[in-house]
Amino acid sequence: MKSGPLVVLLLIVVGVQALILGGQHWRPWQQQAAPTKSSAVKAVMIERVQGSDLKRLTLTAKAAERLDIQTAKVSDQLIVRKRIVPGEVSALPVAPVVTVGVASTGAAVPSGTLVRVPITSDMSTVARDQPVMVLTTSHNAGMAGLQAKAIALPIGVRSDEATKSLYYAVDGSGQTLVAGQRVRVAFALAGSETPRKVIPYAAVLYDATGVAWVYTNPEPLVFVRHRISVDFVEADQVVLLDGPPNGASVVTVGAIELWGSEFFVGH
């Protein structure tokens, strides 16, 4: 990670933060005395956390109001990651099938509702036995698509085909699929059924070395920087390998100003 843009951003923020914490309101048509470090310190008390290099920041109620500090809770959530691969509507004739993991009922697959997905090397992490979403050209980004369930190898298909293709039966969709039609199939990645520790992306800060941090809010008006380990980012959610405990509050608005206070006002 390049440190240049981050340093510039921090310098800009520190200037704004000093004005806010110092109680000054800049007006372009008025010349005002620059806020001093001592006036900013009055708005934030900075103490070193015993036994660590971290600092404990305590804002006045007025400073917190000016910064519009906002927080969110660390929580366990089910984050379903997906991988989209190409598929094709099968031209197989109507035949009895067996739903994966369920005894055969002898039910027939309606024509035009069987989707074949070639197995490729990049599918090693998908949950093959879980329902999938079949997306046609009429499904724009973000649309749900057609749900389909995994089935065993259809009758009439050679047994060695099981190592080459997966088959999914589309639920009664009210939409006719045409044999040979190209589709996209959205698989859930294996492990998506396990809840993960999640925080909003807005809470994450990176230092110049690429280490990720958040500011926790253990008490009213008190803020402490906490190191986190990020597994992956999904949309506006960050899934953690390590971080604050569930239920802890992390700062989502005002974190960069707290960073400026800790590293500049506090020196």
Summary of the structure (lengths in Angstrom):
residues: 267
radius of gyration: 27.4
end to end distance: 25.1
largest distance: 85.5
contacts: 739
relative contact order: 0.22
helix: 20%
strand: 36%
